[in-house]
Amino acid sequence: MTDAVSNDFGGLAAVVTGGASGIGRATAELLASRGATVAALDLNPDQVADPLIGIRCDVTDDASVRAAVAEAAERFGRLDIVINNAGIGAQGDVAANDDAQWQQVLDVNVIGMARVSRAALPWLRQSPSAAIVNTCSIAAWAGLPQRALYSASKGAVYGLTLAMAADHVREGIRVNAVAPGTVDTPWVGRLLDAAPDPAAERAALQARQPSGRLVSADEVAHAICYLASPLSGSTAGTVLAVDGGMYGLRLRPPS
Ligand SMILES: NC(=O)c1ccc[n+]([C@@H]2O[C@H](COP(=O)([O-])OP(=O)(O)OC[C@H]3O[C@@H](n4cnc5c(N)ncnc54)[C@H](O)[C@@H]3O)[C@@H](O)[C@H]2O)c1
C-alpha cells in the first residue's frame, strides 16, 4: 500500500493555480514527489523550482488561462489533474468593500476557477483518471467576523464544486474541494504583520481552532492529493474540512 501511495500520480500531469506559494506550492511539490509532472500556474512563476515548471498565468484573464493550460497540456502531452487554488483575501463587513473590490475578489476566487476548469476540460475528458480539486475555506461554512466578501467568494466555490461534480462525474472527471481553517502560509503571515499586535493575533487564530494551532500548508496539500489521487476513484462532490476541528467540533473551554 505504501508503494502505491508513493507513486499514485505516476504518469499523470497536473496544473496547480497559485502554485508558487503557500498551499499551492506545497501541493505542487507533493504531487511531483508522488510521480506527477506538475506545472505551477501563477502570477509569479519564477518562484518555483525544479521539478516544478512555472507558467505565468493570471486567472482573471481568459486568454492568459487558455494559453497557460494549453502550454502545460501540450508540454506534458496530457492533463489529468487540475488544482484550482489561486485566491486572494478581503477584510471587513458587507459595507467595507467597494464594487471594484467585490468584482476583483470574485473574479480571482470564483470566476478564475471556472476559466481554468473550462480550459482544461477537453484534456481532462481524455484522461483515464481525471480530477479537479478546488480550494474552498471554512469561511464557506462558518460565519467569520469581518470576512463578508471573502466568505461570499468561498461560499460560491462550495456551490460551484458540487455543481461541477454533478456535471462531470459521468464523464469520469471527479470534482472535490478542501475547506481549510487558518493555514500558516505567506498570506496569513502578511495578515499577522499588518495586525497591531501580531503575536496576540496569532494566538487568537490558534485558539480559534480546537487543535490549538494553525494548519500547515503540507496538511492541506495531503488532503488535496488524497482527493486528486486515482486511489480515491469513488470520491466525488465532497468538501473535506482541514481545519483542526474548527467546523465540526464544540469543545469546552480549557480548564
Ligand atoms: N491561508 C489560509 O489560512 C487559507 C485558509 C483557507 C483557504 N485558503 C485558500 O487557499 C488558497 C491559497 O492560499 P495561500 O494561503 O496559500 O495564499 P498565498 O498568498 O501564499 O498564495 C496564493 C498564490 O496565488 C497566486 N495568485 C493570486 N492571484 C492570482 C491570479 N490572479 N492568477 C494566478 N495566481 C494568482 C499568488 O501569486 C500566490 O502565489 C486561496 O484560495 C485561499 O483562499 C487559505
PDBQT file of the ligand as one rigid body, heavy atoms in Angstrom, charges set to zero:
ROOT
HETATM    1  N1  LIG A 301      -4.029  30.634   4.302  1.00  0.00    +0.000 N 
HETATM    2  C1  LIG A 301      -5.241  30.360   4.819  1.00  0.00    +0.000 C 
HETATM    3  O1  LIG A 301      -5.483  30.482   6.040  1.00  0.00    +0.000 OA
HETATM    4  C2  LIG A 301      -6.337  29.829   3.935  1.00  0.00    +0.000 A 
HETATM    5  C3  LIG A 301      -7.469  29.263   4.543  1.00  0.00    +0.000 A 
HETATM    6  C4  LIG A 301      -8.496  28.767   3.750  1.00  0.00    +0.000 A 
HETATM    7  C5  LIG A 301      -8.385  28.835   2.363  1.00  0.00    +0.000 A 
HETATM    8  N2  LIG A 301      -7.276  29.392   1.800  1.00  0.00    +0.000 N 
HETATM    9  C6  LIG A 301      -7.220  29.441   0.344  1.00  0.00    +0.000 C 
HETATM   10  O2  LIG A 301      -6.065  28.762  -0.088  1.00  0.00    +0.000 OA
HETATM   11  C7  LIG A 301      -5.649  29.299  -1.348  1.00  0.00    +0.000 C 
HETATM   12  C8  LIG A 301      -4.159  29.591  -1.310  1.00  0.00    +0.000 C 
HETATM   13  O3  LIG A 301      -3.910  30.458  -0.218  1.00  0.00    +0.000 OA
HETATM   14  P1  LIG A 301      -2.454  30.627   0.432  1.00  0.00    +0.000 P 
HETATM   15  O4  LIG A 301      -2.682  30.909   1.870  1.00  0.00    +0.000 OA
HETATM   16  O5  LIG A 301      -1.551  29.532   0.007  1.00  0.00    +0.000 OA
HETATM   17  O6  LIG A 301      -2.037  32.027  -0.243  1.00  0.00    +0.000 OA
HETATM   18  P2  LIG A 301      -0.638  32.610  -0.817  1.00  0.00    +0.000 P 
HETATM   19  O7  LIG A 301      -0.873  34.084  -0.880  1.00  0.00    +0.000 OA
HETATM   20  O8  LIG A 301       0.519  32.082  -0.038  1.00  0.00    +0.000 OA
HETATM   21  O9  LIG A 301      -0.577  32.017  -2.288  1.00  0.00    +0.000 OA
HETATM   22  C9  LIG A 301      -1.524  32.390  -3.257  1.00  0.00    +0.000 C 
HETATM   23  C10 LIG A 301      -0.904  32.271  -4.632  1.00  0.00    +0.000 C 
HETATM   24  O10 LIG A 301      -1.918  32.628  -5.601  1.00  0.00    +0.000 OA
HETATM   25  C11 LIG A 301      -1.320  33.429  -6.584  1.00  0.00    +0.000 C 
HETATM   26  N3  LIG A 301      -2.324  34.272  -7.231  1.00  0.00    +0.000 N 
HETATM   27  C12 LIG A 301      -3.010  35.301  -6.695  1.00  0.00    +0.000 A 
HETATM   28  N4  LIG A 301      -3.781  35.889  -7.629  1.00  0.00    +0.000 NA
HETATM   29  C13 LIG A 301      -3.579  35.198  -8.780  1.00  0.00    +0.000 A 
HETATM   30  C14 LIG A 301      -4.085  35.328 -10.095  1.00  0.00    +0.000 A 
HETATM   31  N5  LIG A 301      -4.936  36.306 -10.429  1.00  0.00    +0.000 N 
HETATM   32  N6  LIG A 301      -3.682  34.439 -11.027  1.00  0.00    +0.000 NA
HETATM   33  C15 LIG A 301      -2.800  33.454 -10.707  1.00  0.00    +0.000 A 
HETATM   34  N7  LIG A 301      -2.277  33.296  -9.483  1.00  0.00    +0.000 NA
HETATM   35  C16 LIG A 301      -2.661  34.159  -8.528  1.00  0.00    +0.000 A 
HETATM   36  C17 LIG A 301      -0.278  34.254  -5.846  1.00  0.00    +0.000 C 
HETATM   37  O11 LIG A 301       0.711  34.777  -6.734  1.00  0.00    +0.000 OA
HETATM   38  C18 LIG A 301       0.266  33.224  -4.856  1.00  0.00    +0.000 C 
HETATM   39  O12 LIG A 301       1.383  32.527  -5.403  1.00  0.00    +0.000 OA
HETATM   40  C19 LIG A 301      -6.554  30.521  -1.607  1.00  0.00    +0.000 C 
HETATM   41  O13 LIG A 301      -7.602  30.136  -2.482  1.00  0.00    +0.000 OA
HETATM   42  C20 LIG A 301      -7.117  30.825  -0.240  1.00  0.00    +0.000 C 
HETATM   43  O14 LIG A 301      -8.387  31.462  -0.299  1.00  0.00    +0.000 OA
HETATM   44  C21 LIG A 301      -6.243  29.887   2.542  1.00  0.00    +0.000 A 
ENDROOT
TORSDOF 0
